[in-house]
Structures are given as C-alpha cells and as structure tokens.
Amino acid sequence: MQSHIRTFAIAGVLAVSTALTPAAFAADTEVTLGAQLEPPNLDPTGGAAAAIDEVTYSNVFEGLTRFTSDGSVVPGLAESWEISDDGKVYTFKLREGVKFHDGSDFTAEDVKFSLDRINAEESTNAQKALYADIESVEVVDPSTVKVTLSKPNGSILFNLAWGDAVIVAPETAATNATNPVGTGAFKFDDWVEGDHIDLVKNPDYWGEPAKLEKVTFKFISDPNAAFAAVMAGDVDSFMPFPAPENLAQFEADPRFNVVVGSTEGETILSTNNKQPPFDNPKVREALAHAIDRSAIIDGAMFGYGTPIGTHFAPHNPAYVDLTSQSDYDPEMAKKLLAEAGFADGFTTTLKLPPPSYARRGGEIIAAQLRDVGIETEISNLEWAQWLEQVFKGKDYGLTIVSHTEPMDIGIYARPDYYFQYDSPEFQKIMEDLNNTTDPAKRTELLQAAQKKIADDYVNGYLFQLANTGVVNAKLKGIWPNRPTQANDMTSVYWED
C-alpha cells in the first residue's frame, strides 16, 4: 500500500547527438527514474510500502501470474493452468528453463515454499489475508504445482498477480530485503540508501530480454528538487510527478511528454474507527460532509484527480458513483456533530506521510475541518514513521493516504486493518464475492460493498489519484496508467 504510497529528460545536446560518445551510448542503454519515496526494503513479500513494488515488480521479482499495463491478468512464471469443476483446485504448469539471478533453477518446490510462506504463522506478508483460502500446495513434478483452496475463490488468479505473491527461493528469501534475488528481466546491483537503487539487465532471462542495460531509481522527495532534476536531465522519467503545478511548463517544452493516466490509488482521509470520537458513525458522517473534494483536488493536485465517494476506482466497470452521499455541506457537518454530542467540536491528530498530495491536502483539510469545529494537530511523518505509527501502531486519529493496490476494497473486511472497521455485514459480502465466479453476480457484490462502506462513512473518500508524470520525449514504453504499484521497465526503450 502506498501512501500512495511513487522520471526525466536527457539534455538536449545528448538527445540529438549521433556521435558514439560514452554519454550517448549510455543514453541509449540506461534510464534514470525519479521517485518521491524510497522503499524501506526490497522484499515485496514482507512489507506494505508501495515503493517496494515500484522498484521490484516484474523487474526483479515475478509471480505465477502478472498484471499488464491495462490491468489484465496474464501468465507469469506459470505458462498455463487448469481449474477443477468445483473451483477449488488450480493446477499450474510452470515455465521450464527459468533461473533465479544467483543461477539456481526455478522449480515447483520454490512455488510451494513461497505460497506456504505467505500463510505461515510467522509471516510478515502485508496482504496475507488475500491468500488465506489456500489450503495446500502440492508439488506434482518439477514443473507442475497443484494449489487446493478451502473454498472457491474467484479472485485467486488476480491475487496471485500482486507483488506480495512473487516467487522467491528458500536459499535467498531471508536476505531479499537488502539483496533481492528473483527471476525477472533485471537483477539488483546496488543501493545507496537515501539516494538511488541500480538494477542491471539479466542476461539469462527466460523471456523477452530487457532492452535497457541499466535502470536507476533516483529518490527525490522535494517537489522543487524534482522539477530541477527533470529540467537538468538528471532523470529521464518521473511518474507520478510530485509537483503537478509544473506540468504545464513541461507540456510547453518539446523535450518532454506529459503523461496523464489513471491509477488504482484511492486517496482517502483515513479515520481510526475505534478511536473516540470516530467510533461514532455520526462523527464520521460529519467529517465526510466537512470535506470539499473539489477544493482539495484543485489546491493540492492542481485539478488532477477524480472525485470518489467510496473505495473503488472510477475506471472499473463495477464502480458506483456515491459522491453525492457525502457532498460538501458544512452546516450538515455541524448539525451532525451536535447530535453526536460535539457541538463545540473536538481536537484530533492528523498524521501525514511525505507525498505532496498528503502534505498539501492535509493543510486544506485541516482548514475545512476547523470551519466546523474540528481542530487537528498536524504531524508530518517520514514514510518509515508513518508505517510504524499509523499503519502498524494504529496510533492516529486521521491521516491521508492513497491506496494504490489493485481493487483492494477487501481490506475493509479485516477488523485489524489500520482503520479498524469491523462490520460482519461487509465481511459477508466479501466472503460471498470470493465464493462467486459469475461476472454479473461479482459486479452486484462489488457494488454492494462500495455502498456499505459509503453508508458507514468508514473513511473520508477524496479522489482517485491521477498518474501524472513527465517522460523524456524519446523514451518509450513507460506505462501511462498504473493498474498496480509498479514501474515495469521490461519493455522500455530509447527511440532513435
């Protein structure tokens, strides 16, 4: 999860140079991506930060299935699969000849190890709940694995495409946080903490080889520094770009392409449902009516973002527009607060992670809440602090974060999740969804889930994060949309 929780120009002289200088050669084979957040570690199976997947997904680690740029789920390390008539047994045929970056062979034993490890008692997998229906994993032969579910789960192939389910080797799993070893088209090379991570081409990749020799992720948290880095050509692409107010300037410069796509990032004013007074539904409803989404999108995102009224992406066919249910109505907010026993308001914490949408949006929301009598004590946290205090420790009243995982409304069925929403009715909807494969019925259940969390005003639903960025005009293959939290560099190349 990100706080939503995530590159740009080659200097003009290099872009037009035809001389085979070292710099020109590097420009054709290397790319530097700007990123606002540095990952806390590089093991996607043991951390919640979206920044981990942004470096490693598809590049370093691969799963049995994977997402493509349009959000489709396609074969990954599994070349095919068969599903039993009762929907409980998935038999995966694995690709042969695949090797890990340390030269060891990828086999069915690695798949069994990886999937068993997710559900182990000591597992630190952030999305462990997605795989709870896996009852057993059986090695049929070195290239065949049988996965048996305790009950049908129509989302299992989708869930296996998440970064949390990538396949790792028993020999290297314990050190993947600092020295990741996967099967992807790029190998980990170097990490200078606080500055950059280098990946290099995997010459022994089983599939279509990468077109680039080297990819550098350069961490630049300050929006002004990001703008300077792009203009100077120190980075070739920055997706998403942390200063949307600068995008018009880039649009006017022929060296760059400005990209505006969609993401899975539901940006929310997350509310601690167990902390008084937010354990009172009327207070949460008042909070929702105190928020002016348009002002936040304009003020924090310079107009980039789609208003949402529930935790679901508007580009998804099953989306229901529920924004009118929590329209901006400060007088209604005051009335609801009075009915809840808070006519004089109250004070709470607002803990903000580093992304500019959170820091800028936090100031705007604090002013809006003050207008209805709610005072906020703002704390600006670094990403590691936010994960420790808010996500793990649940020590907060309010926070702002963008959830970038694909179609992740199921998190509301976890009572111990950081916003601590516990609804047996919602949990039943999710259980029925997992047991359903019929597309029409799944849509009906997804829409019921959206309505339920909107009715309960679990969180303040702000906007769908836009994938706004800047890319060197000669760099091709960067995903315009972000169906998962990833910077898939496997098909990126420089145009002559």
Secondary structure, 3 states (H helix, E strand, C coil): CCCCCCCCCCCHHHHHCCCCCHHHHHHHHEEEEEECCCCCCCCCCCCCCHHHHHHHECCCECCCEEECCCCCEEECCEEEEEECCCCCEEEEEECCCCECCCCCECCHHHHHHHHHHHCCCCCCCCCHHHHCCEEEEEEEECCEEEEEECCCCCCHHHHCCCHHHCCCCCCCHHHCCCCCCCCCCEEEEEEECCCEEEEEECCCCCCCCCCCCEEEEEECCCHHHHHHHHHHCCCCEECCCCCHHHHHHHHCCCCEEEEEEEEEEEEEEEECCCCCCCCCHHHHHHHHHCCCHHHHHHHHHCCCCEECCCCCCCCCCCCCCCHHHHCCCHHHHHHHHHHCCCCCCEEEEEEECCCHHHHHHHHHHHHHHHCCCEEEEEEECCHHHHHHHHHHCCCCCEEEEEECCCCCHHHHHCCCCCCCCCCHHHHHHHHHHHCCCCHHHHHHHHHHHHHHHHHCCCCEEEEEEEEEEEEECCEECCCCCECCCCCCCCCCEECC
